[in-house]
Amino acid sequence: MSSIANPVPQPDMKRLDIYGPQGLRELLRTILRITQTSLSGKYAVHELLSAEDVLYPCEPTSRHSNEIDGEDFRPSSDGGWKEIAKDGSWVVSAGSIKHRVPCLGYVFQEAPSAAPFNQSEHLLPLERNMGALTQQDVRHPRALLGQLLQTREPIVLPDGTVINPPPLSIPGRKLVILGDTCDPWGMKEMSLGASLLVHEATNAYIPLEVDPQGPGKRESEDSIKERAMQRGHSTPRMAGEFARAIGAKRLVLNHFSSKFAPPPINSDQSESFEMNKRLGVMLEIERQASAAWGNGAAIAAYDLLSIDVLKHEVDSISNM
């Protein structure tokens, strides 16, 4: 949104919606004011407040010159923020997770959809009512089937036959993406059946046979877990345990400590030992999470990782 990166001004166009905890609105105002940054469009900040949080005002006198009104969301009875954003068939909700500072997790839920519609099953009643429909100025009766799929309103034919829309029997995909946390369990219910869970794994016990010079030389798995939790973070096993509890179909780990350097993309022979050690560490992190999860192979995320979550992999509602 910087006017430097976007030389063509669009001063009245809202280009960005930003969601976060209480205080985010004031933080962005302060940063933009101190840095004297000008933007090429408008942005809105939507704050997810607790029941006790004080509102940051959105009056014109308090807003940044590029800021427009945002929404303030209070939690529902279960402590989460429901349907804070919608885009097409997707709805975004959020929940509070424990960290050293206020932190959030987000649930992206796709609406359920219908199985392929077999129009041939309904051609006979349409043909039977062709004359009566023509008298009602319905010139193309078969087009009613397309209307049925769009409006999802039953069609009542002149002879009383009712054609119902196909049931929404295919549940939508659910993506659960957590921020930094040592305890995401407050989001368990809203995360159930996740197609994909992204969970941090900042600290991990690495056995000496994997990394002879690693922290496993002087620390136990329990002590590393305790230290991680004290700092508001998780281990691979903690991520796997949460994935198991919510029935996640995929588990992706992220936010690794700088002690766990990723394997280099390009390496020559002199780097092969270091590359193999780094790879072994990441495989061990994946192994620990997978063992606790018990439903597949966890993936340690890396830059530009892409994961496909296809609709046909989701169970039908009748089988859930």
SEVOMAR-996021 format. One record per residue (C-alpha): residue in one letter; residue number from 0; x, y, z. Coordinates in nm, 2 decimals. Layout:
N
 r   k     c1     c2     c3
 A NUM      X      Y      Z
...
//
This chain:
320
 r   k     c1     c2     c3
 M   0   0.00   0.00   0.00
 S   1   0.30   0.23   0.02
 S   2   0.27   0.52  -0.23
 I   3   0.63   0.44  -0.32
 A   4   0.55   0.09  -0.43
 N   5   0.22   0.20  -0.59
 P   6   0.29   0.52  -0.78
 V   7  -0.06   0.54  -0.92
 P   8  -0.28   0.69  -0.65
 Q   9  -0.61   0.54  -0.55
 P  10  -0.69   0.76  -0.25
 D  11  -1.05   0.65  -0.20
 M  12  -1.01   0.27  -0.26
 K  13  -1.01   0.04   0.05
 R  14  -0.72  -0.19  -0.02
 L  15  -0.67  -0.37   0.31
 D  16  -0.86  -0.51   0.60
 I  17  -0.65  -0.58   0.91
 Y  18  -0.77  -0.80   1.20
 G  19  -0.61  -0.84   1.54
 P  20  -0.63  -0.79   1.92
 Q  21  -0.71  -0.47   2.11
 G  22  -0.45  -0.20   2.05
 L  23  -0.37  -0.28   1.69
 R  24  -0.55   0.02   1.56
 E  25  -0.35   0.26   1.77
 L  26  -0.02   0.07   1.70
 L  27  -0.06   0.12   1.32
 R  28  -0.16   0.49   1.36
 T  29   0.15   0.55   1.57
 I  30   0.39   0.37   1.32
 L  31   0.24   0.55   1.02
 R  32   0.26   0.89   1.20
 I  33   0.62   0.85   1.33
 T  34   0.75   0.73   1.00
 Q  35   0.54   0.99   0.81
 T  36   0.43   0.72   0.57
 S  37   0.18   0.80   0.30
 L  38  -0.04   0.53   0.15
 S  39  -0.20   0.49  -0.20
 G  40  -0.53   0.37  -0.06
 K  41  -0.75   0.32   0.24
 Y  42  -0.72   0.06   0.51
 A  43  -0.95  -0.05   0.80
 V  44  -0.85  -0.21   1.13
 H  45  -1.10  -0.45   1.30
 E  46  -1.02  -0.53   1.66
 L  47  -1.12  -0.85   1.84
 L  48  -1.19  -0.73   2.20
 S  49  -1.24  -0.91   2.52
 A  50  -1.54  -0.83   2.73
 E  51  -1.33  -0.58   2.94
 D  52  -1.12  -0.42   2.66
 V  53  -1.17  -0.04   2.60
 L  54  -1.25   0.07   2.25
 Y  55  -1.00   0.27   2.05
 P  56  -1.20   0.54   1.88
 C  57  -1.26   0.56   1.51
 E  58  -1.37   0.92   1.49
 P  59  -1.22   1.12   1.20
 T  60  -1.01   1.33   1.44
 S  61  -0.84   1.02   1.58
 R  62  -0.79   0.82   1.25
 H  63  -0.49   0.82   1.03
 S  64  -0.55   1.00   0.70
 N  65  -0.56   0.67   0.51
 E  66  -0.78   0.49   0.77
 I  67  -1.15   0.43   0.74
 D  68  -1.39   0.29   1.00
 G  69  -1.32  -0.06   1.12
 E  70  -1.54  -0.29   1.33
 D  71  -1.50  -0.39   1.69
 F  72  -1.59  -0.75   1.78
 R  73  -1.68  -0.87   2.12
 P  74  -1.65  -1.25   2.20
 S  75  -1.95  -1.48   2.20
 S  76  -2.05  -1.69   2.50
 D  77  -1.78  -1.95   2.42
 G  78  -1.51  -1.69   2.41
 G  79  -1.45  -1.69   2.04
 W  80  -1.52  -1.43   1.77
 K  81  -1.76  -1.57   1.51
 E  82  -1.78  -1.47   1.15
 I  83  -1.55  -1.17   1.16
 A  84  -1.51  -1.18   0.79
 K  85  -1.68  -1.33   0.48
 D  86  -1.55  -1.38   0.13
 G  87  -1.76  -1.58  -0.11
 S  88  -1.83  -1.92   0.04
 W  89  -1.57  -1.88   0.32
 V  90  -1.62  -1.74   0.67
 V  91  -1.34  -1.65   0.91
 S  92  -1.37  -1.68   1.29
 A  93  -1.11  -1.64   1.56
 G  94  -1.02  -1.76   1.90
 S  95  -0.79  -1.66   2.19
 I  96  -0.48  -1.87   2.25
 K  97  -0.23  -1.85   2.53
 H  98   0.10  -1.68   2.48
 R  99   0.30  -1.42   2.67
 V 100   0.10  -1.14   2.50
 P 101  -0.26  -1.15   2.36
 C 102  -0.25  -1.38   2.06
 L 103  -0.51  -1.53   1.82
 G 104  -0.58  -1.83   1.61
 Y 105  -0.81  -1.82   1.30
 V 106  -1.05  -2.07   1.15
 F 107  -1.13  -2.04   0.78
 Q 108  -1.45  -2.24   0.72
 E 109  -1.59  -2.31   0.38
 A 110  -1.97  -2.34   0.34
 P 111  -2.11  -2.69   0.26
 S 112  -2.19  -2.77  -0.10
 A 113  -2.41  -3.01  -0.29
 A 114  -2.31  -3.32  -0.48
 P 115  -2.34  -3.31  -0.86
 F 116  -2.70  -3.25  -0.96
 N 117  -2.85  -3.51  -1.20
 Q 118  -3.09  -3.30  -1.41
 S 119  -3.21  -3.60  -1.61
 E 120  -3.40  -3.72  -1.31
 H 121  -3.63  -3.42  -1.33
 L 122  -3.68  -3.39  -1.71
 L 123  -4.00  -3.62  -1.71
 P 124  -4.20  -3.40  -1.47
 L 125  -4.09  -3.09  -1.66
 E 126  -4.20  -3.24  -1.99
 R 127  -4.53  -3.34  -1.83
 N 128  -4.59  -2.98  -1.73
 M 129  -4.46  -2.83  -2.04
 G 130  -4.79  -2.69  -2.17
 A 131  -4.90  -2.54  -1.84
 L 132  -4.55  -2.38  -1.79
 T 133  -4.57  -2.23  -2.14
 Q 134  -4.91  -2.08  -2.04
 Q 135  -4.74  -1.93  -1.74
 D 136  -4.49  -1.76  -1.98
 V 137  -4.21  -2.00  -1.88
 R 138  -4.05  -2.03  -2.23
 H 139  -3.76  -2.26  -2.13
 P 140  -3.88  -2.49  -1.86
 R 141  -3.54  -2.67  -1.83
 A 142  -3.39  -2.34  -1.72
 L 143  -3.59  -2.38  -1.40
 L 144  -3.33  -2.64  -1.29
 G 145  -3.05  -2.38  -1.32
 Q 146  -3.26  -2.14  -1.11
 L 147  -3.31  -2.42  -0.86
 L 148  -2.94  -2.45  -0.81
 Q 149  -2.89  -2.07  -0.78
 T 150  -3.17  -1.99  -0.54
 R 151  -3.20  -2.33  -0.36
 E 152  -3.58  -2.26  -0.34
 P 153  -3.80  -2.56  -0.42
 I 154  -3.99  -2.55  -0.76
 V 155  -4.36  -2.63  -0.75
 L 156  -4.48  -2.74  -1.09
 P 157  -4.84  -2.68  -1.21
 D 158  -4.95  -3.04  -1.13
 G 159  -4.82  -3.01  -0.77
 T 160  -4.49  -3.19  -0.83
 V 161  -4.21  -3.04  -0.61
 I 162  -3.85  -3.04  -0.72
 N 163  -3.62  -2.98  -0.43
 P 164  -3.26  -2.85  -0.45
 P 165  -2.99  -3.12  -0.39
 P 166  -2.90  -3.14  -0.02
 L 167  -2.58  -2.97   0.10
 S 168  -2.42  -3.30   0.18
 I 169  -2.05  -3.22   0.13
 P 170  -1.91  -3.02   0.42
 G 171  -1.67  -2.74   0.34
 R 172  -1.30  -2.74   0.41
 K 173  -1.18  -2.60   0.74
 L 174  -0.83  -2.44   0.78
 V 175  -0.71  -2.37   1.13
 I 176  -0.41  -2.13   1.16
 L 177  -0.27  -2.06   1.50
 G 178  -0.03  -1.78   1.61
 D 179   0.23  -1.82   1.88
 T 180   0.10  -2.04   2.16
 C 181   0.17  -2.27   2.45
 D 182  -0.20  -2.36   2.49
 P 183  -0.45  -2.35   2.20
 W 184  -0.71  -2.56   2.38
 G 185  -0.96  -2.28   2.41
 M 186  -1.01  -2.32   2.04
 K 187  -1.06  -2.70   2.04
 E 188  -1.44  -2.70   1.97
 M 189  -1.42  -2.45   1.68
 S 190  -1.12  -2.64   1.53
 L 191  -1.28  -2.99   1.53
 G 192  -1.25  -3.17   1.20
 A 193  -0.99  -2.93   1.06
 S 194  -0.88  -3.02   0.71
 L 195  -0.55  -2.85   0.79
 L 196  -0.39  -2.73   1.11
 V 197  -0.10  -2.50   1.12
 H 198   0.06  -2.51   1.47
 E 199   0.39  -2.37   1.59
 A 200   0.67  -2.60   1.72
 T 201   0.93  -2.35   1.85
 N 202   1.13  -2.58   2.07
 A 203   1.21  -2.95   2.04
 Y 204   1.42  -3.22   2.21
 I 205   1.67  -3.35   1.95
 P 206   1.84  -3.68   2.04
 L 207   2.21  -3.69   2.04
 E 208   2.22  -3.94   1.76
 V 209   2.05  -3.68   1.54
 D 210   2.25  -3.38   1.65
 P 211   2.55  -3.46   1.88
 Q 212   2.60  -3.09   1.95
 G 213   2.23  -3.00   2.00
 P 214   2.04  -2.91   2.32
 G 215   1.98  -3.28   2.38
 K 216   2.33  -3.30   2.51
 R 217   2.24  -3.11   2.83
 E 218   1.85  -3.10   2.84
 S 219   1.58  -3.36   2.86
 E 220   1.25  -3.36   2.66
 D 221   1.06  -3.25   2.97
 S 222   1.29  -2.96   3.05
 I 223   1.27  -2.83   2.69
 K 224   0.89  -2.85   2.70
 E 225   0.88  -2.67   3.03
 R 226   1.11  -2.39   2.90
 A 227   0.89  -2.36   2.58
 M 228   0.58  -2.32   2.78
 Q 229   0.74  -2.06   3.01
 R 230   0.81  -1.86   2.70
 G 231   0.46  -1.91   2.55
 H 232   0.56  -2.17   2.29
 S 233   0.50  -2.53   2.20
 T 234   0.70  -2.85   2.11
 P 235   0.62  -3.08   1.82
 R 236   0.45  -3.33   2.05
 M 237   0.23  -3.05   2.19
 A 238   0.13  -2.97   1.83
 G 239   0.06  -3.33   1.76
 E 240  -0.15  -3.38   2.07
 F 241  -0.38  -3.08   1.97
 A 242  -0.40  -3.22   1.61
 R 243  -0.51  -3.55   1.75
 A 244  -0.77  -3.39   1.98
 I 245  -0.94  -3.20   1.70
 G 246  -0.92  -3.48   1.44
 A 247  -0.70  -3.28   1.20
 K 248  -0.65  -3.43   0.86
 R 249  -0.32  -3.25   0.80
 L 250  -0.07  -3.10   1.03
 V 251   0.19  -2.84   0.93
 L 252   0.45  -2.71   1.18
 N 253   0.60  -2.37   1.17
 H 254   0.78  -2.10   1.38
 F 255   1.09  -2.30   1.46
 S 256   1.37  -2.18   1.69
 S 257   1.66  -2.02   1.51
 K 258   1.86  -2.31   1.66
 F 259   1.69  -2.53   1.39
 A 260   1.83  -2.39   1.07
 P 261   1.65  -2.52   0.76
 P 262   1.84  -2.74   0.52
 P 263   2.01  -2.52   0.25
 I 264   1.84  -2.53  -0.09
 N 265   2.17  -2.54  -0.28
 S 266   2.48  -2.71  -0.14
 D 267   2.82  -2.84  -0.25
 Q 268   3.02  -3.13  -0.12
 S 269   3.17  -2.93   0.16
 E 270   2.83  -2.85   0.30
 S 271   2.69  -3.21   0.28
 F 272   2.74  -3.29   0.65
 E 273   2.57  -2.97   0.76
 M 274   2.29  -3.02   0.52
 N 275   2.23  -3.38   0.64
 K 276   2.23  -3.27   1.00
 R 277   1.98  -2.99   0.94
 L 278   1.76  -3.23   0.74
 G 279   1.78  -3.49   1.02
 V 280   1.67  -3.23   1.28
 M 281   1.37  -3.13   1.07
 L 282   1.28  -3.50   1.01
 E 283   1.30  -3.56   1.39
 I 284   1.07  -3.26   1.45
 E 285   0.82  -3.41   1.20
 R 286   0.85  -3.76   1.36
 Q 287   0.77  -3.63   1.71
 A 288   0.46  -3.44   1.60
 S 289   0.35  -3.73   1.38
 A 290   0.38  -3.98   1.67
 A 291   0.17  -3.76   1.90
 W 292  -0.08  -3.69   1.62
 G 293  -0.12  -4.05   1.50
 N 294  -0.31  -3.97   1.18
 G 295  -0.04  -3.92   0.92
 A 296   0.29  -3.75   0.86
 A 297   0.33  -3.39   0.99
 I 298   0.51  -3.15   0.76
 A 299   0.77  -2.90   0.88
 A 300   0.69  -2.58   0.69
 Y 301   0.94  -2.40   0.47
 D 302   0.93  -2.08   0.26
 L 303   0.69  -2.10  -0.04
 L 304   0.54  -2.44   0.08
 S 305   0.21  -2.50  -0.10
 I 306  -0.04  -2.76   0.02
 D 307  -0.35  -2.87  -0.17
 V 308  -0.67  -2.94   0.03
 L 309  -0.92  -3.09  -0.22
 K 310  -1.29  -3.09  -0.17
 H 311  -1.33  -3.46  -0.25
 E 312  -1.11  -3.55   0.05
 V 313  -1.38  -3.42   0.29
 D 314  -1.62  -3.67   0.44
 S 315  -1.99  -3.63   0.36
 I 316  -2.21  -3.49   0.63
 S 317  -2.41  -3.81   0.66
 N 318  -2.09  -4.00   0.75
 M 319  -1.97  -3.76   1.02
//
